[in-house]
Amino acid sequence: MRRAAATDAPALLIGETGTEREGIARFMHEQSSFREGAFQAIRCSDGDRVSHAVQMHLAMTETSEKPGTLFFDGLEELNAISAHSIAELANLRRASHKRCRIAATTTPEGLATIRDNIFEPLLHSFPLSLQIPPLRLRQQDLVRMADDTLNRIRVRYGRVAILDETAANAVAGYSWPGNAVELEYRIESTLLKTDDRILTAASFDLPSADSRRNGNAGLPIRAARDAVEREVIVKALASTHGNISHAARLVGVSRPTLHALLQKFGLDAATFR
């Protein structure tokens, strides 16, 4: 990841929802030569914002402003015009001495959508392509990631807490359909509802293997993922009393991304106030 961050090549981050693609893009920005410039996150479903951001960055290549990173979230949601604009920016970036860093995300399913329905040459504008594996394929890292997440969150709340062996086994045995976002949500919500210093499997109340098999029988992977994602968003809105900014930070996405998810799941933040 650090090696990829050290380049100025446009980067495409491919991963399921919840794999912290934006967080990885921010890390790459902070480790790159563009870190003194701004990191601007744009939801690709907002065609007007995409066009405006592209024009602004085209103008920046002709000024003394410090170039930063332009992050396009969800390439599969682009319209054809916006896709052409991003490809044009990427091509001009290669010829400019005052280049901006371009990063973007899509899902594994989104790649097919781009190739079939939008603008396949757009993918050729991203010579650096990074596959972000879901947590269910990173079982050897799960306990370490949970410990790291717990340490970061407990410091935020001034708490002392550790995972015991039963909690570590539960974390390692769960499939985490919501990926890193669900991991952070469950750890933070557990800390908020208990004063225990030693967190056990019971503290997390993760679904057992049997209940997952019964509860998700016949449920497609995408539908199961959406169900978990919606639950995470609902609980974030409830705990922040419908505050979009706070809920977005809690879930680990940008405000535009959360707005898009609220629309996707038919949720209204006002009902939580």
VENDA-V992969 format. One line per field, one symbol per residue. ss: DSSP state (h for helix, s for strand, l for the rest). A space follows every 50 residues. Layout:
ss = ???
This chain:
ss = lhhhhlllllssssllllllhhhhhhhhhhllllllllssssslllhhhh hhhhhhhhhhllllllllssssslhhhllhhhhhhhhhhhhhhhhlllll sssssslhhhhhhhhhhhlhhhhhhllsssslllhhhlhhhhhhhhhhhh hhhhhhlllllsslhhhhhhhhhlllllhhhhhhhhhhhhhhhllllssl hhhhllllhhhhhhhlllllhhhhhhhhhhhhhhhhhhhllllhhhhhhh hlllhhhhhhhhhhhlllhhhhl
